[in-house]
Amino acid sequence: MDRRALAYTLQDLICSRCHQVKRENLSTVCDCAGDFGPLVPVKEVHSQLETFKSIAEYYKMPLLLELIDFHLNNM
């Protein structure tokens, strides 16, 4: 769970136009003039967290549910 949230936070940014990984830290656009975006969309992570939440509710896992709620509220 925490690994997925950490992986989302630390992921590389890719150009929406040429799909190259961002290399320079200060550039706001790619060399091809495309915008940078996350490699893994936030919708995908949110969907996984919702799935984990339903499992935690079904199996009555309060600690896991608390952790999932924390991540969902801070995305």
C-alpha positions as CSV (number, residue, x, y, z in Angstrom):
1,M,0.0,0.0,0.0
2,D,2.6,2.5,1.1
3,R,4.8,1.3,-1.8
4,R,2.2,2.2,-4.3
5,A,1.7,5.7,-2.9
6,L,5.5,6.2,-2.7
7,A,5.9,4.9,-6.3
8,Y,3.3,7.3,-7.5
9,T,5.0,10.2,-5.7
10,L,8.5,9.4,-7.0
11,Q,7.5,8.4,-10.6
12,D,9.1,9.9,-13.6
13,L,7.4,12.5,-15.8
14,I,7.0,11.8,-19.5
15,C,6.3,14.1,-22.4
16,S,2.7,13.8,-23.7
17,R,4.0,14.5,-27.2
18,C,7.2,12.4,-27.8
19,H,6.9,10.1,-24.7
20,Q,10.5,10.8,-23.6
21,V,11.3,10.8,-19.8
22,K,12.0,14.2,-18.4
23,R,15.7,14.7,-17.8
24,E,16.2,18.3,-16.7
25,N,14.8,19.3,-13.3
26,L,14.0,23.0,-14.2
27,S,12.5,22.6,-17.6
28,T,8.7,23.1,-17.8
29,V,8.3,21.8,-21.4
30,C,10.0,19.1,-23.4
31,D,12.5,19.9,-26.2
32,C,9.7,19.0,-28.7
33,A,7.5,21.6,-26.9
34,G,5.2,19.0,-25.3
35,D,3.9,19.1,-21.8
36,F,5.1,16.7,-19.1
37,G,2.7,14.5,-17.2
38,P,2.9,11.6,-14.8
39,L,3.8,8.1,-16.1
40,V,1.0,6.5,-14.0
41,P,-2.2,8.6,-14.0
42,V,-3.8,9.5,-10.6
43,K,-7.0,7.8,-11.7
44,E,-5.3,4.4,-11.8
45,V,-3.8,4.8,-8.3
46,H,-7.2,6.1,-7.0
47,S,-8.9,3.0,-8.5
48,Q,-6.4,0.7,-6.9
49,L,-6.9,2.3,-3.5
50,E,-10.7,2.1,-3.8
51,T,-10.3,-1.6,-4.5
52,F,-8.1,-2.1,-1.5
53,K,-10.7,-0.1,0.6
54,S,-13.5,-2.4,-0.4
55,I,-11.4,-5.4,0.6
56,A,-10.4,-3.8,3.9
57,E,-14.1,-3.1,4.7
58,Y,-15.2,-6.6,3.7
59,Y,-12.6,-8.3,5.8
60,K,-12.9,-5.8,8.7
61,M,-9.3,-4.5,8.7
62,P,-9.5,-1.2,10.5
63,L,-5.8,-0.3,10.4
64,L,-5.6,-1.0,6.6
65,L,-8.8,1.0,6.2
66,E,-7.4,4.0,8.1
67,L,-4.2,3.9,6.0
68,I,-6.2,3.8,2.7
69,D,-8.5,6.6,3.9
70,F,-5.4,8.7,4.7
71,H,-4.0,8.2,1.2
72,L,-7.3,8.8,-0.5
73,N,-7.8,12.1,1.4
74,N,-4.3,13.3,0.5
75,M,-4.3,12.7,-3.2
